[in-house]
Amino acid sequence: MAEKKNAIVAFFQSSISEMKKVTWPSQEEVIGSTWVVLITVIIVALILYFMDWGVSQLVAVILDSLQL
């Protein structure tokens, strides 16, 4: 049991040590990256919307032409 406790303590000590080595982005970098992600998501959503709309229109035309 003591070995598990020591392993857990060592894990958290090494985790804290590694977190001190991390180079965190500045606020401007985070804001810029957030804008890039939001714009990309909006563009992809619009592309998918219009592709879905186009395919649904095509299917509707095909189905209408099949009805007697």
HELIX and SHEET records of a PDB file:
HELIX    1   1 ALA A    2  LYS A   21  1                                  20    
HELIX    2   2 GLN A   27  LEU A   66  1                                  40    
END                                                                             
